[in-house]
C-alpha cells in the first residue's frame, strides 16, 4: 500500500512537521506532486527519490509499476516514440504539447465518454500551454499510431508538421514559451485530487474534514464517493491508522485556534513586539 498525504488547507506547516514523525526524519523517499491544483502530497515508496526541483518546474510523480516510465527525450531532442504497451482490451490516453510534441500518459481510455475528463486532466498536467489529447489503441506501443481524441489526426502528422516548422533552426533552439507553467489554472485543490492519475488504493488525503482514504474507482476522474473517512477504512495497518488519527486530531485542534485568532478585532491582537496594535 502506498501512502500519500495531500493537504488541502492553505497552511500546511503542521502537517509537514507531522510527516517527519509519521515516516521518520525528513530525508529521501518522498516525491512532491506539483500539479496545477497547488496541493502538496507526500508519497513514500521503497525506491522513490526526492526531487529537489524549483516549485514552478515540479512535475507529477509517476509510479513506474502503474503508468510506465516518464517520457524522456532522445538524443535528437524529440520525445521517445516507444511507450507503455497497452493490451488489446482497451487504450491509453496521452497528453501532447502542441509546440514540440512532448507527451506524457494521462490514463486508461475505454470510450469517447472519457474524452472530456481526460482532456481536463491533460490541461492540468501542463497548464499554460496548448495541449491535445491523443489515444493509443490496444495492440500497439508506438506513439506514431496515436490519434487525436477529437479530429482523428495522427501524432506522426503533428511531428511532421513540427519538423517542417523547425527547419533551419539551430539544433537545441526552442520556443521560450513552449513549456508548462505551474499555477496558471483556476482549478480548486479538491478538483485536482479527483484528477490525480497517480492515486492508488490505500492512499490518504488530508481534507478540511479530516483524513480520507482512497478506495479506488472504475471511472476517471474520481469522485467524492471514492474516498472514505479514516474511521470507515478498516483495512489499514494499525500503526499507520494510529499515526493518521494523530495527524487528523492535530489538524482539527490547530484549525479552530487559527480561526479564532483571525476573527478577533484588530485592536485586540498583539503585535509581534508584544504591544497592542493601534485601533482602527
Residue, then its C-alpha position, 0 to 999 in steps of 0.5 A: x500500500x502506498x501512502x500519500x498525504x495531500x493537504x488541502x488547507x492553505x497552511x500546511x506547516x503542521x502537517x509537514x512537521x507531522x510527516x517527519x514523525x509519521x515516516x521518520x526524519x525528513x530525508x529521501x523517499x518522498x516525491x512532491x506532486x506539483x500539479x496545477x491544483x497547488x496541493x502538496x502530497x507526500x508519497x513514500x515508496x521503497x525506491x522513490x527519490x526526492x526531487x529537489x526541483x524549483x516549485x514552478x518546474x515540479x512535475x507529477x510523480x509517476x509510479x513506474x509499476x502503474x503508468x510506465x516510465x516518464x517520457x524522456x527525450x532522445x538524443x535528437x531532442x524529440x520525445x521517445x516514440x516507444x511507450x507503455x504497451x497497452x493490451x488489446x482490451x482497451x487504450x491509453x490516453x496521452x497528453x501532447x504539447x502542441x509546440x514540440x510534441x512532448x507527451x506524457x500518459x494521462x490514463x486508461x481510455x475505454x470510450x469517447x465518454x472519457x474524452x472530456x475528463x481526460x482532456x481536463x486532466x491533460x490541461x492540468x498536467x501542463x497548464x499554460x500551454x496548448x495541449x491535445x489529447x491523443x489515444x493509443x489503441x490496444x495492440x500497439x506501443x508506438x506513439x506514431x499510431x496515436x490519434x487525436x481524441x477529437x479530429x482523428x489526426x495522427x501524432x506522426x502528422x503533428x511531428x511532421x508538421x513540427x519538423x517542417x516548422x523547425x527547419x533551419x533552426x539551430x539544433x537545441x533552439x526552442x520556443x521560450x514559451x513552449x513549456x508548462x507553467x505551474x499555477x496558471x489554472x483556476x482549478x480548486x485543490x479538491x478538483x485536482x485530487x479527483x484528477x490525480x492519475x497517480x492515486x492508488x488504493x490505500x492512499x490518504x488525503x488530508x481534507x478540511x474534514x479530516x483524513x480520507x482514504x482512497x478506495x479506488x474507482x472504475x471511472x476517471x476522474x474520481x469522485x467524492x464517493x471514492x474516498x472514505x473517512x479514516x474511521x470507515x477504512x478498516x483495512x489499514x495497518x494499525x500503526x499507520x491508522x494510529x499515526x493518521x488519527x494523530x495527524x487528523x486530531x492535530x489538524x482539527x485542534x490547530x484549525x479552530x485556534x487559527x480561526x479564532x485568532x483571525x476573527x478577533x478585532x484588530x485592536x485586540x491582537x498583539x503585535x509581534x513586539x508584544x504591544x497592542x496594535x493601534x485601533x482602527 
